[in-house]
């Protein structure tokens, strides 16, 4: 998730895809970052051994990354990503320094020995650099480090790099489609700072020079942008255990020491969150690496097994309810939303930034499920419907493939979650819907995927072809409009503002005897008998994210 969400408003005015697309000019650097270049495609990363020294006084970092990879095809050129202002000092393999050249934020290394298919090889990349400090206690545009101070004036440093990319602070194959099978993260910081990163702490080593190295290890595949530094002089620590579907899950909480009492109360929500999400999605994906909440000087981030928390121990989104219903004030937004990413984004990960709806739509939809777990199904649905007030319908949710680009629009959150709420109505079977969500997390556990795989799986398990529904909500800025006209006891209706062939069923009021009846609109006019005492009582089930337009004053349908 981005460090901040922008307020948006609903726009039902039809907007063409062409008019809505962001006018974006992509550079060679965008393509090198966002595509599977020939210098990336021939090797599969299996392990990263990251060692980095963080220097708050100079806003600087230096260190190395050991890259272990499997050779998929013969090649001699390897792309390693590292962004300015950082620079590579040297690359070493088999005891030899290798030649390399820089092209923007990509380095192309000329390998000295043959790369044979099936072999597993390792090379070391040494690097350094200094940043202009972002300053303050908020995530500034500079990134990826937040160089802050705590309330006692001590240095407080954290990383947040989902949009800018992991290569903003360490060298790697910065491609969302390729994750290492495991990773070591050894972070050196000045005393008395403590670093809390992903996975489990293996060792703490005082170096005798006023610094200490904290070695963390992640036993599972991990997204590059999930790898995190969280370093502070005043971290406190307390722990717990959640007895879940996978056994005993360790819970570790790292607030600033002067917030410990408040955190002890607020972080209890982790238990109910885990219980709810395991019910809906299946076992927490990282039992081997544990679950952590770590206080940070910015709002929050879904760093795998080590959630960054900066919601100021408030309910809602820093004390506000994004849905406008009041229901979001019953829980802590960051604990719920960012933890949902452990399933949606961290375990099941999109291969391309264009498909970040796989992360954000499901994570925001999870907020509705948590509300349902705590306050009932109707409350969960009402929360999600309330989020529609923030939809802009300015650009399609799907972004541009093969380039490094994240749309400015936040519709992948608000609109995407309401697409999923709508699909649940189409499935119309809560047990089946739960089975689909759990099945997705079982089938694609610890994998990078394409959106089409997820769409096809949902359609197959639901027994309904949802391809046009996904196309409508993901690839256009149009909200389906049910055009209708009531003449006596006859209702005429059809879909407009839809992709060709759109055929989503819809629940509407046709009779006083039952709340809703299912109809099957198409783009062709159809009719149905109304049994309503007052024709004005006709309306559409609001759980479907559609608009309704009475065309009684327009020309009569044929």
PAFI-627641 format. One record per residue (C-alpha): residue number from 0; x, y, z. Coordinates in pm, 1 decimal. Example, Ala and Ser with C-alpha at 12.3 -4.5 7.8 and 13.67 -1.06 7.14 Angstrom:
2
0;1230.0;-450.0;780.0
1;1367.0;-106.0;714.0
***
This chain:
558
0;0.0;0.0;0.0
1;110.4;356.4;-59.2
2;203.5;554.4;254.7
3;-106.1;768.9;205.8
4;-444.7;737.0;38.0
5;-601.2;1030.9;-140.9
6;-959.4;1140.3;-92.2
7;-1168.4;1093.6;-403.6
8;-1526.7;1136.7;-509.0
9;-1771.9;927.4;-709.5
10;-1832.5;1024.3;-1069.7
11;-2110.8;844.0;-1252.3
12;-2083.4;1052.7;-1567.7
13;-1981.7;820.3;-1852.4
14;-1616.1;867.8;-1940.8
15;-1452.0;701.0;-2236.3
16;-1139.4;498.2;-2179.0
17;-943.0;709.0;-2426.1
18;-1035.6;1034.0;-2253.8
19;-964.7;893.2;-1910.4
20;-619.8;747.9;-1971.9
21;-335.3;930.9;-1805.1
22;-121.6;1109.3;-2058.2
23;198.3;930.1;-1973.9
24;527.8;936.9;-2158.5
25;747.1;644.3;-2064.7
26;1123.8;653.4;-2072.4
27;1385.7;390.5;-2139.9
28;1444.6;382.4;-1764.9
29;1075.9;299.6;-1707.5
30;1103.7;9.1;-1950.3
31;1425.1;-122.5;-1797.3
32;1263.5;-120.3;-1453.4
33;925.0;-258.3;-1555.8
34;997.0;-523.7;-1818.0
35;1159.5;-865.0;-1827.6
36;1460.3;-752.7;-2028.2
37;1692.4;-1007.0;-2197.4
38;1949.0;-930.6;-1925.5
39;1691.3;-1034.1;-1661.6
40;1509.2;-1320.9;-1831.2
41;1796.7;-1569.6;-1836.6
42;1839.1;-1596.3;-1459.1
43;1611.0;-1675.6;-1165.3
44;1705.6;-1533.2;-827.6
45;1700.9;-1789.9;-545.3
46;1864.7;-1607.2;-252.9
47;1967.2;-1256.2;-149.9
48;2228.1;-1193.9;119.9
49;2181.4;-824.9;195.4
50;2422.2;-647.5;428.4
51;2372.0;-273.6;471.7
52;2504.7;-9.7;706.7
53;2268.9;279.7;776.2
54;2421.1;617.4;872.3
55;2149.2;857.7;995.1
56;2390.6;1146.8;1051.6
57;2479.1;1152.8;680.0
58;2151.9;1012.5;540.9
59;2369.8;744.9;384.4
60;2383.6;372.1;321.2
61;2657.6;135.4;208.0
62;2692.8;-238.8;193.3
63;2665.0;-541.4;-32.3
64;2420.1;-793.2;-169.7
65;2511.5;-1150.9;-249.4
66;2288.6;-1261.1;-537.2
67;2245.5;-1635.1;-580.1
68;2066.1;-1733.7;-898.7
69;1978.1;-2027.3;-1121.4
70;2082.2;-2011.0;-1485.9
71;1785.1;-2055.8;-1720.1
72;1962.1;-1984.5;-2048.6
73;2320.8;-1910.3;-2162.1
74;2410.5;-1542.6;-2129.0
75;2696.3;-1311.5;-2037.0
76;2515.4;-985.8;-1952.7
77;2320.3;-942.0;-1628.2
78;2100.4;-647.8;-1529.3
79;2126.8;-529.8;-1168.7
80;1906.2;-240.0;-1056.6
81;2023.6;37.7;-825.0
82;1884.3;389.0;-833.1
83;2058.0;723.2;-807.5
84;2198.9;867.8;-590.8
85;2339.4;525.0;-505.9
86;2628.5;375.1;-700.4
87;2787.8;35.0;-741.3
88;3150.2;15.0;-631.6
89;3229.6;-332.1;-761.3
90;3081.1;-664.1;-870.7
91;3270.2;-983.9;-789.6
92;3220.4;-1344.2;-904.7
93;3460.8;-1635.4;-863.3
94;3711.0;-1399.2;-702.4
95;3721.0;-1172.3;-1006.8
96;3601.1;-815.2;-1037.6
97;3359.2;-785.5;-1327.4
98;3315.7;-502.4;-1573.2
99;2985.0;-315.2;-1569.4
100;2823.6;-10.4;-1722.6
101;2544.5;212.3;-1597.8
102;2230.2;300.9;-1793.2
103;2023.2;527.1;-1569.6
104;1911.3;317.2;-1274.3
105;2019.8;-13.2;-1431.2
106;2369.5;-161.4;-1430.5
107;2473.6;-415.9;-1691.3
108;2737.2;-657.6;-1566.8
109;2959.7;-854.5;-1806.4
110;3012.6;-1198.4;-1657.8
111;3357.2;-1349.6;-1685.9
112;3277.3;-1721.8;-1688.2
113;3023.8;-1927.5;-1888.6
114;2675.0;-1945.8;-1737.8
115;2553.7;-2302.2;-1788.4
116;2183.8;-2390.0;-1781.8
117;2079.3;-2539.2;-1448.6
118;2380.4;-2412.0;-1256.2
119;2339.7;-2210.2;-938.9
120;2583.3;-1919.5;-922.1
121;2651.8;-1630.8;-683.1
122;2796.4;-1285.3;-729.9
123;2855.0;-999.9;-486.2
124;2753.2;-640.7;-550.2
125;2913.7;-368.3;-333.8
126;2750.0;-25.8;-323.9
127;2718.4;307.0;-142.3
128;2542.7;642.5;-155.4
129;2388.9;930.2;38.9
130;2046.5;1094.8;14.2
131;1904.9;1435.5;74.9
132;1717.3;1376.0;400.9
133;1339.6;1373.0;369.8
134;1308.0;1526.8;715.6
135;1011.7;1546.3;949.7
136;804.1;1254.4;1063.6
137;599.2;1199.8;747.4
138;678.9;998.2;436.8
139;809.6;1264.3;199.9
140;843.7;1227.7;-175.2
141;1220.8;1183.6;-145.9
142;1224.2;832.2;0.0
143;1297.9;552.6;26.9
144;1436.3;626.0;375.2
145;1244.2;832.4;624.9
146;1514.3;1011.4;824.6
147;1317.8;1117.6;1130.5
148;1365.6;1173.6;1502.4
149;1141.1;1047.1;1778.8
150;980.5;1258.9;2050.3
151;1296.0;1233.0;2260.2
152;1516.4;1364.5;1979.8
153;1678.6;1033.9;1888.3
154;1726.8;917.8;1525.7
155;1442.4;707.6;1384.5
156;1488.3;558.6;1039.1
157;1255.7;347.8;823.4
158;1217.5;246.3;459.9
159;907.1;265.7;242.0
160;960.8;191.9;-126.1
161;665.5;15.4;-288.4
162;627.7;271.6;-565.4
163;987.5;385.2;-604.5
164;1116.4;27.2;-578.7
165;1358.9;-166.6;-359.3
166;1647.8;-66.7;-584.8
167;1616.2;280.5;-432.2
168;1825.9;151.4;-141.6
169;1979.2;-186.5;-230.9
170;2095.9;-362.8;-551.1
171;1883.9;-648.6;-686.3
172;1673.8;-765.2;-978.2
173;1397.9;-514.1;-909.9
174;1131.9;-713.0;-1091.8
175;810.7;-795.3;-909.9
176;781.8;-1125.4;-1098.2
177;1102.6;-1273.3;-952.4
178;1131.5;-1328.0;-577.2
179;1411.2;-1508.9;-391.7
180;1319.0;-1829.5;-214.2
181;1464.3;-1685.0;107.2
182;1672.4;-1389.5;221.0
183;1919.7;-1277.0;484.9
184;1894.8;-914.1;597.2
185;2188.7;-790.8;806.6
186;2150.7;-426.0;904.7
187;2419.2;-229.5;1089.0
188;2312.0;84.5;1277.2
189;2474.5;321.3;1527.6
190;2428.7;239.8;1895.4
191;2188.9;254.7;2073.6
192;1959.6;204.9;1772.1
193;1786.7;-129.0;1721.4
194;1692.4;-254.2;1375.1
195;1377.1;-459.3;1325.5
196;1345.8;-613.6;980.3
197;1156.0;-903.3;822.8
198;1154.2;-1262.5;942.1
199;1328.6;-1375.7;1258.6
200;1625.4;-1229.9;1441.1
201;1918.1;-1471.6;1418.9
202;2192.5;-1269.3;1583.4
203;2285.3;-936.0;1738.1
204;2654.9;-848.6;1698.6
205;2819.5;-545.4;1865.1
206;3098.7;-437.4;1630.1
207;3315.9;-253.0;1882.5
208;3303.4;69.5;1682.1
209;2979.4;214.7;1816.5
210;2759.2;11.7;1583.1
211;2563.5;-312.3;1609.1
212;2457.9;-553.7;1334.8
213;2113.7;-713.2;1350.6
214;2083.3;-1024.7;1134.8
215;1732.4;-1122.3;1025.8
216;1634.8;-1419.0;811.7
217;1326.7;-1474.7;594.0
218;1266.4;-1841.2;513.3
219;1002.2;-1778.6;245.2
220;981.7;-1595.4;-90.2
221;965.7;-1219.1;-42.0
222;888.4;-919.3;-263.1
223;1180.3;-679.9;-297.5
224;973.0;-382.2;-184.0
225;872.5;-573.0;129.0
226;1230.8;-587.8;260.9
227;1252.2;-322.8;530.9
228;1470.4;-131.5;770.9
229;1306.3;-3.1;1090.5
230;1566.8;140.0;1326.3
231;1514.8;340.4;1645.5
232;1693.3;403.0;1972.6
233;1381.1;366.8;2182.8
234;1211.1;52.4;2058.8
235;1040.0;-158.5;2323.7
236;937.2;-518.0;2263.2
237;659.2;-741.8;2384.4
238;523.2;-1062.6;2238.8
239;233.6;-1303.4;2229.1
240;103.9;-1613.1;2055.2
241;-191.4;-1664.5;1822.6
242;-325.2;-2019.3;1809.9
243;-424.7;-2041.3;1447.4
244;-488.4;-2284.1;1166.1
245;-115.5;-2339.8;1123.4
246;-45.1;-2391.5;1493.6
247;116.4;-2143.2;1731.0
248;204.7;-1818.2;1550.5
249;447.0;-1591.6;1731.8
250;342.3;-1226.9;1758.4
251;607.4;-961.6;1816.6
252;528.1;-596.4;1877.4
253;783.1;-315.3;1853.6
254;642.4;21.4;1968.6
255;852.2;312.7;2083.6
256;909.7;265.0;2454.6
257;698.7;562.0;2561.5
258;404.2;417.3;2363.7
259;428.9;68.1;2508.2
260;123.5;88.1;2735.3
261;-93.0;226.1;2455.7
262;42.0;-30.8;2210.1
263;-33.8;-315.4;2450.6
264;-401.4;-225.6;2420.8
265;-416.0;-124.6;2052.3
266;-219.6;-419.3;1918.7
267;-464.0;-666.6;2072.4
268;-657.5;-619.4;1748.8
269;-400.4;-839.9;1579.0
270;-564.0;-1145.0;1738.4
271;-914.2;-1077.2;1605.9
272;-772.8;-969.0;1269.2
273;-581.4;-1295.5;1228.5
274;-884.5;-1500.0;1333.3
275;-1106.7;-1323.7;1080.4
276;-864.1;-1341.6;790.9
277;-773.1;-1703.2;854.6
278;-1144.8;-1782.9;845.3
279;-1187.0;-1612.8;508.5
280;-847.4;-1665.0;343.1
281;-690.2;-1968.7;507.5
282;-377.0;-1995.2;722.2
283;-154.9;-1692.4;771.8
284;112.7;-1742.0;503.8
285;426.3;-1692.0;714.3
286;410.5;-1907.7;1027.5
287;783.4;-1982.0;986.6
288;872.1;-1612.1;992.9
289;616.2;-1492.8;1249.7
290;401.5;-1179.4;1260.0
291;525.3;-837.3;1372.7
292;385.2;-487.0;1411.3
293;660.6;-223.9;1413.4
294;603.3;143.1;1491.0
295;733.1;369.8;1214.1
296;751.9;746.0;1148.9
297;510.5;717.1;853.8
298;157.6;582.1;816.1
299;219.4;219.2;729.8
300;332.8;-44.5;484.4
301;274.8;-417.8;432.4
302;634.6;-528.6;486.1
303;614.2;-907.7;489.7
304;605.9;-1056.4;842.3
305;693.4;-710.3;978.3
306;405.4;-467.8;923.3
307;506.0;-100.8;945.6
308;264.3;78.3;1179.2
309;226.1;456.9;1206.7
310;-145.5;510.2;1268.7
311;-77.9;690.9;1598.9
312;-274.6;428.3;1793.9
313;-601.1;564.5;1660.2
314;-908.1;385.9;1532.7
315;-989.4;428.5;1166.2
316;-749.5;594.9;925.2
317;-563.2;828.7;1162.7
318;-887.2;891.8;1345.1
319;-1109.1;915.5;1035.3
320;-1345.6;669.7;870.4
321;-1274.9;643.3;497.8
322;-1622.0;500.2;432.5
323;-1813.2;787.2;594.5
324;-2036.5;533.1;769.0
325;-1875.0;537.3;1112.5
326;-1811.8;162.9;1086.1
327;-1443.1;213.9;1012.5
328;-1396.4;375.0;1353.1
329;-1437.6;38.4;1521.7
330;-1089.9;-83.8;1420.9
331;-738.2;33.2;1336.8
332;-703.6;81.4;960.4
333;-331.0;3.1;941.1
334;-347.6;-315.2;1147.7
335;-631.7;-447.5;932.1
336;-546.2;-320.8;582.6
337;-170.6;-375.0;587.3
338;-201.9;-717.0;749.7
339;-449.0;-822.3;478.7
340;-159.1;-778.4;237.2
341;13.1;-1076.0;398.3
342;-231.3;-1281.4;192.9
343;-300.7;-1034.6;-90.8
344;25.4;-891.5;-222.7
345;288.6;-1067.9;-15.8
346;189.5;-1433.2;-57.3
347;-19.9;-1399.0;-374.2
348;180.2;-1134.7;-562.7
349;114.2;-969.7;-897.4
350;390.1;-1008.9;-1155.0
351;348.9;-659.2;-1297.9
352;283.2;-323.7;-1132.9
353;-1.5;-277.9;-1381.2
354;-200.3;-532.7;-1181.7
355;-170.3;-386.3;-834.7
356;-544.8;-439.7;-795.2
357;-449.0;-794.8;-695.8
358;-290.4;-638.6;-387.5
359;-497.8;-330.9;-312.9
360;-850.8;-424.6;-421.7
361;-840.5;-743.8;-217.3
362;-677.5;-571.8;82.9
363;-942.8;-299.3;92.3
364;-1217.9;-555.5;37.2
365;-1070.3;-735.0;339.7
366;-1160.8;-432.7;550.8
367;-1526.1;-505.6;472.2
368;-1478.1;-868.0;570.5
369;-1319.0;-764.8;899.7
370;-1612.8;-532.0;963.8
371;-1839.4;-828.0;885.1
372;-1649.0;-1047.9;1130.4
373;-1686.5;-786.8;1404.6
374;-2024.7;-626.9;1334.6
375;-2216.2;-852.9;1097.5
376;-2256.7;-900.0;724.4
377;-2478.9;-597.3;668.0
378;-2223.8;-372.8;837.6
379;-1941.0;-509.1;623.6
380;-2138.5;-444.9;306.3
381;-2236.8;-96.6;418.3
382;-1873.6;-12.0;490.1
383;-1769.3;-109.0;137.0
384;-2060.2;73.7;-24.2
385;-1954.4;381.1;172.2
386;-1611.0;373.5;8.0
387;-1770.7;451.6;-329.5
388;-1775.7;816.8;-233.0
389;-1399.4;815.6;-290.4
390;-1401.8;661.8;-639.0
391;-1293.7;898.5;-915.8
392;-1332.8;682.4;-1227.3
393;-1055.8;889.9;-1381.6
394;-836.3;612.6;-1522.6
395;-881.8;235.0;-1555.9
396;-764.3;26.8;-1261.9
397;-531.1;-173.3;-1486.3
398;-211.3;17.4;-1550.8
399;45.8;0.7;-1828.8
400;233.2;-328.5;-1865.7
401;607.0;-362.3;-1906.5
402;699.1;-23.8;-1760.5
403;759.7;106.9;-1411.0
404;440.4;299.3;-1351.1
405;183.1;330.4;-1075.3
406;-136.2;518.5;-1164.7
407;-198.3;826.1;-950.9
408;-562.0;729.5;-912.7
409;-660.7;540.0;-598.7
410;-946.7;353.6;-770.5
411;-761.9;22.1;-738.3
412;-851.2;52.3;-368.4
413;-1204.7;187.4;-355.2
414;-1346.5;80.5;-690.5
415;-1161.2;-251.2;-686.8
416;-1301.3;-345.6;-346.9
417;-1652.2;-268.9;-469.7
418;-1592.2;-481.9;-779.1
419;-1524.8;-773.2;-542.6
420;-1833.8;-690.2;-337.3
421;-2031.5;-699.4;-663.2
422;-1882.7;-1031.8;-768.6
423;-1979.6;-1177.5;-431.7
424;-2339.7;-1081.9;-512.0
425;-2314.1;-1255.4;-848.9
426;-2180.3;-1569.9;-682.8
427;-2466.2;-1538.4;-430.9
428;-2336.9;-1815.9;-208.4
429;-2132.3;-1715.6;95.2
430;-1989.5;-2062.2;150.3
431;-1874.7;-2077.8;-211.3
432;-1732.1;-1724.7;-192.1
433;-1531.2;-1814.7;114.9
434;-1411.8;-2130.7;-60.8
435;-1297.2;-1919.3;-356.4
436;-1098.3;-1679.7;-137.6
437;-937.8;-1963.8;54.7
438;-875.1;-2154.2;-267.2
439;-693.6;-1858.2;-421.3
440;-457.8;-1843.6;-124.1
441;-399.3;-2217.6;-129.0
442;-355.3;-2251.1;-505.9
443;-130.9;-1946.1;-548.7
444;41.9;-1950.4;-209.6
445;387.0;-1789.1;-221.1
446;358.8;-1730.5;-596.8
447;373.3;-1439.8;-839.1
448;74.8;-1441.3;-1073.3
449;-93.4;-1263.8;-1362.6
450;-433.0;-1110.9;-1306.4
451;-588.0;-1334.4;-1570.2
452;-498.6;-1639.0;-1358.9
453;-697.9;-1496.8;-1069.0
454;-991.1;-1393.5;-1289.1
455;-1009.5;-1737.3;-1450.0
456;-986.7;-1915.2;-1114.3
457;-1274.2;-1712.1;-968.4
458;-1489.5;-1772.3;-1277.2
459;-1416.2;-2143.6;-1277.5
460;-1488.9;-2192.7;-909.2
461;-1797.6;-1971.6;-919.9
462;-1934.9;-2154.3;-1222.7
463;-1998.5;-1815.0;-1386.7
464;-1806.5;-1649.9;-1669.2
465;-1697.8;-1325.0;-1505.4
466;-1460.9;-1214.0;-1780.8
467;-1686.2;-927.1;-1890.6
468;-1734.2;-815.9;-1531.4
469;-1359.2;-796.0;-1477.2
470;-1315.3;-621.4;-1811.6
471;-1580.5;-363.4;-1719.7
472;-1439.6;-266.0;-1381.1
473;-1068.0;-309.5;-1449.5
474;-1017.1;-185.2;-1804.3
475;-1269.3;99.5;-1834.6
476;-1377.2;399.8;-1632.6
477;-1744.5;322.1;-1691.4
478;-1985.2;219.4;-1419.7
479;-2262.6;-3.5;-1562.3
480;-2590.0;183.7;-1595.2
481;-2923.9;3.6;-1573.6
482;-3155.1;208.5;-1791.3
483;-3519.2;141.4;-1704.7
484;-3872.1;266.1;-1759.7
485;-4190.9;180.1;-1573.0
486;-4515.2;182.3;-1771.1
487;-4808.0;57.9;-1564.5
488;-4710.2;-287.5;-1439.1
489;-4432.4;-334.4;-1693.4
490;-4064.9;-269.7;-1630.9
491;-3839.7;-224.8;-1934.7
492;-3465.0;-240.5;-1876.0
493;-3123.0;-282.9;-2036.3
494;-2754.2;-224.3;-1968.9
495;-2578.1;82.2;-2104.8
496;-2231.4;226.9;-2048.6
497;-2086.6;-124.1;-2061.0
498;-1829.2;-325.2;-2254.3
499;-1974.8;-525.1;-2546.7
500;-2135.1;-846.2;-2426.4
501;-2164.1;-736.3;-2063.9
502;-2417.4;-972.3;-1907.5
503;-2395.4;-939.7;-1529.0
504;-2713.5;-1042.3;-1344.0
505;-2863.8;-790.6;-1103.7
506;-3102.5;-789.8;-809.0
507;-3390.3;-541.7;-821.5
508;-3730.8;-495.6;-653.6
509;-4010.0;-640.2;-867.8
510;-4260.9;-736.8;-601.3
511;-4368.5;-630.4;-255.4
512;-4351.4;-990.9;-140.5
513;-3971.3;-1020.9;-141.3
514;-3684.1;-773.1;-115.2
515;-3515.5;-854.0;-445.0
516;-3555.6;-1056.8;-761.5
517;-3268.6;-1153.0;-990.8
518;-3288.4;-1024.2;-1347.1
519;-3046.0;-1073.6;-1636.5
520;-3010.6;-746.5;-1827.1
521;-2825.4;-728.1;-2158.0
522;-2769.9;-438.3;-2393.9
523;-3104.6;-523.3;-2554.0
524;-3428.9;-401.4;-2400.7
525;-3618.3;-660.6;-2197.1
526;-3937.1;-647.8;-1991.2
527;-4059.5;-787.3;-1662.2
528;-4385.4;-767.6;-1469.5
529;-4394.1;-537.5;-1169.9
530;-4596.0;-624.4;-860.1
531;-4535.1;-311.8;-657.9
532;-4804.0;-101.1;-490.7
533;-4597.5;205.1;-578.0
534;-4389.2;185.4;-898.7
535;-4155.4;436.5;-740.7
536;-4047.3;163.4;-497.9
537;-3842.6;6.0;-776.4
538;-3472.9;16.0;-698.9
539;-3148.2;-175.3;-746.9
540;-2967.8;-367.8;-472.7
541;-2697.1;-122.7;-365.7
542;-2448.6;-404.1;-306.4
543;-2401.7;-414.0;-684.4
544;-2171.5;-133.7;-791.7
545;-2391.9;0.0;-1072.2
546;-2596.4;309.8;-1145.0
547;-2966.7;315.9;-1229.1
548;-3118.5;569.1;-1468.1
549;-3491.2;619.9;-1518.2
550;-3540.0;695.5;-1887.4
551;-3914.5;754.5;-1858.9
552;-3875.0;1097.0;-2015.7
553;-3666.7;963.2;-2302.9
554;-3791.1;786.2;-2610.5
555;-3976.9;468.4;-2526.4
556;-3779.8;146.7;-2570.0
557;-3880.5;-69.5;-2862.9
***
